[in-house]
Amino acid sequence: MIVEILIYLVSAISALFITGFAVHMFVGGLVSTETEYQIITIACLIVACVTAYMAWDVIQRRAGKK
C-alpha cells in the first residue's frame, strides 16, 4: 500500500509540473504575469482533483468495495 501511494504521489507531482509548464508555454507572454499564474493555478487544481479521484478509485477497486 505504501509503495502504491508513493507511485501515485510521484505521478501527481510530475503531472502538476508538466501541466504548469504546458500552460506557461501556451500563454506565457500573451497575457500578464498575474493572469498566467491564475491560469496555471486553476489548471493544476483541476489536474490534482482528477489525479486524486483516479488514485481513490483504484484503491477502492483493489480493496473490493466497488
N, C-alpha and C positions, 0 to 999 in steps of 0.2 A: 504494500500500500504506500509506503514512504517513497519507494522508487517511482511509482506511478505519479505521485504528487510532484516529485522533482521534475519528471518529464513534462508534466503539464505546466509547471512553473517556467521552465526553460522555453517551452513553446509559446507561452503567453508573453514573456519578455521579448522574445525575438519578433513575434507578431506585432507588438506595440512599437518596437523600434523601426521595423520596416514600414508600418503604417505612418508613423510620424515623418519618416524620411520621404516617403512617397508623396505625402501631402505637401511637404516643403518643396519638393521638386516640381510639383504641379502648379502651386500658387505662389511660390516664393518670388518676389519681385513684381508680381502682378497686383498685389494688394498690400495694405500697410502691414507692418510687423505685428501689431496688436491683433488684427483680423486673422493673420496667418496663425498665430498662437491659438486663437479661439477655435479655428477650424481644426487644427491639429488636436486640440483637447477633445473636441466633440467626436472626431473620428476615432481617437484612441479609446474614449469611453465606450463607444459602440463596439469596437473590437474586443475590449476587455469583457463586456457583458456577454457577447457571443461566445468567447473562449470559456468563460466561467460556466455558461449554460452547457456547452459541449462537455466539459470535464464532469460537471454534476450528472449529466445524463449518462455518460459512460460508466461512472462509478455506480449509479443506481442500477443500470442494466447488469453490471457484473455482480452486484450484490443480490440480484434476482428479485428486486422489488417492483419491476415493471413487467 
